[in-house]
Each structure stands twice: as C-alpha cells, then as structure tokens.
Amino acid sequence: MDRDFLIDLFADFGPVTIRKMFSGFGISADGTNFALALRAGLYFRADEQSIPQFEAEGSKPFQYQTRVKTVTVNSYWQLPARLFDDSEELADWARAALAAAQRAALRKRPKARKAPKVAARTAAVKKPVAKKPVAKKKPVKRGRSSS
C-alpha cells in the first residue's frame, strides 16, 4: 500500500496523517494513531468493545515472528478485505478504531506526579583533612672525612 492509496481509502473518514513506520505506515487522526498499514495488510486499533466486530468478520489480530516465537498484538486487528470496496463502511470502522485508540490513551494517562524528593539540605559538609606533620630529616653532612 502506498501513501496515495491510503489517502484515497480514508477520504470518507476525513483527513489523516500518514507516517513511515516499520515496514509500512502509521495512520493517525487528531494526533492519535489508530491504524497500521503494513506489508501484511491494514490493521485497525481494537479493544474489548470492537474486537467482537472483527471476530464476526473472521479477522485476526496482528502477528509477527521473532526467532523464538510468534507475537500476537491484540490491540490491532486486520481490516476485513470487503471494506476496501466500501469507503463509507470503512470510515465507520475507522471512527471505531480511533475511539478505541482514544480510550486506550485515556487509560494510559499518567497519574498526578508527586513532587520530587529534595535532597537533604543539611548534607554533611566535608572537612578538609588535616595534614600530618612531616618529620624533618636531619641534614646529612657532606664533606671530606678525615682518614
């Protein structure tokens, strides 16, 4: 999928931002990423509210292989192929994906931060180390010795 194809695909949805990501593109609206266009297809953000709709269409979650295992990303599901020909219904699915992404962002909002701990103001001040007096050596007399 190229950038122009994606722009046309989301025309009924509204303006989207398309950025290079991994082996494809990340698609966002209003600053929220809600879709991934990768070699394997187009994936929309999903959550407990929208996953049943994907399952009913026979869609699968995004998966990728590592050297050791197959990783399943349950937060992105493949868009049913039939929607590529129905831009109005695709726009409805995109709105649902954006809503799922916004709900996820709300759940991840950081809690109010506590004030940072201030270092103790009465930190120990290092005292200079007293130098030990150096013993003076007696001068060695150099001179001629009488033999």
N, C-alpha and C positions, 0 to 999 in steps of 0.2 A: 504494500500500500504506500502510495506516495502522498505528499502533503496536499497537493491539489485535489486528489480523490477524497481525502478526509475532509477538506473544507467543503466540498460539494455534498458529501454524505451528511454533514451536520448542518446544512443550510436551513432546514426547517426548525432545528433546535435553537439556533442563534449563534452569535459569534463565539468562537473557541480559540484558545491559544494552543498551538501545536509546537512542542519542543522535542528535539532529538533526545532519545533515552534508550539506553541499552542497544538492542538491535532494531529499534523502531522509533516510536514516538509516544510521548506522554501528552494527553489531551486534557485541557482544563478549561473551566469557565469561572469567572469571578474569583480567580486565584486558587481554585480548588481542583486538584487533579481527580478526574472521575473515570478516565478510560486509558487503556494502553493499546496501541496498535503495534503488534509485533509480527515477526515472520509467521508465527503460528496462527494469527488471526487478530480479531478485535475483541478486547476484554473490557467489560464494564464493572465498575465498583459495585459490590453487593454486600448486603448484611442480612440479619435474620428476617427482616421484613421483605426483602426482594429475592432472596435465594430460592424460595418455593416457585417463583415465576420462572427462573432459569431452569430449575429441575423439571418443571412441567414441559418445557421445550426440549428436554433432553440435552441441555448444555452441561458442560463440565467446568470445574474450576481451573484456573491457570496452573500449569505444572511445568517444572523444568528439571533436568537431570544434573546431578553432580557426579563425581567419580564414584561416590559411595551409595547414593540413594536418589529417589525421585522426591522432589519437594513439591508439595501442593500448597498453593496460595489461595485460601478460601475467600479472600476479600475481593478477588477479581474473577469473573466468570465469562466464558466465551459467549459472544453475542450470537443468537440463532441466525443462521445463514439467510433465512427468509426475510429478515429485516433489511437486508441490503437493497431490496427492491421496494420497500415501503418506507419512504422517508418520514412520513407523519408518525407512524408507529415507532420507528427508530427514535424520533425526537421524544416520544413519551418514555421510552426505555432510558434514554439519555438523561431526562429530567429525574427519573427514579434513581439512576446511578449517581447523579450529582447530589441528590438528597441523602443517599446512603453515605457518600463521602463527607458531606457536611455533618451528619450525625456522628460519624467516626471522629471527625476533628473536634467536635464538642466533648466527646468522651476523653480525648487526649489532652484537653486544655490543662496546662499546668496549674496546680493548686497555688494559692497565695503563698509566696515565699516568705519565710521567716527572715528577720533581719540577720545579716551575717554576724557571726560572733566576733567581737572585738578583742584583740589581744590584750592581755592584762596590761594596764597602764603602769603598773608598778613592777615592771620587769626588772630582774636583777641586773644591776649595773656592774660590769666587770671592773674590779680594782686593778690598777697596774701592779704587776708582780714586782716585789722588791728584789733588787739585785743583791746577790750575796757579795760581801766584800771579797775582793781578790787579794790573796796573800801576796805581799810583795816579796820578791826574791831578793836575796842579798846579792849585791853586785859581786861579780867574780873578778878578782884582781887579776889582771893580765900584766904580765910584766916578766922581767927576767928573774929567774930563780937563781939563787947562788948555790953552786955545787962545789 
